[in-house]
């Protein structure tokens, strides 16, 4: 059978770009503005769509994952249209870091991560990335009654949905209560035997019983009882050479709940013997461990 190209509307004779929006209607941009053809009503294109865009040439039309329509124009930059609210947002052009570099936009492309790549004349390439502002800076505030102990962070451990342990280089460990934005700080105190053994906290691990294990560079390993808030120090004693290895770095809990540790300064690999309550030397030849990880078969 023969296929015939049918004229649906003769109201518009020229188009720079076309787009099917979220409702199935057709948007059409030309040198006079933006128009819309309603598929259900079979309504001919006769009046301009979103007149506040003006009579500027429309060069590009794109649809993002939220159903927002991105309109690139030659003269006034980029417009963002929310069809549900019938609102139009104009993105400003200027020299600032948050502004478009040119008002002449000839291409808007939405990638898989919903970033908007905006190609311009005379202004190069612009990118709108909503995820670029997803980080919030959390730092030491000396004006706070319970500040973070230091901005030099070495390690993290999540105790629950609200509490995160933060190990610092030289200022001990902080417990961050995210909902309130407050910190509990724990440091070494020579006058308190149940305090943290060393303030260089390089790794923090929570075990299956809810206890917090803290590896330090210079003070071995500590176990914190969450109920009493007291620390118990554990030594990594090298039975092959007859001395303690205090510069512990690697600390890891495997799938069976066993705690492993590794020391620097040519230190070996240790495993916590829960029944005897001490760290036993496993291999003196596996030295200077920085990281430990378990694969799907249980191998380290």
Helices and strands as residue ranges (DSSP letters): E 17-20, E 26-30, E 33-37, G 51-53, E 57-63, E 69-74, E 78-82, E 87-91, E 105-110, E 116-120, E 125-128, G 130-133, E 153-158, E 163-168, E 173-177, E 182-186, E 201-206, E 212-216, E 221-225, E 230-234, E 237-238, E 243-244, E 248-253, E 259-263, E 269-273, E 278-283
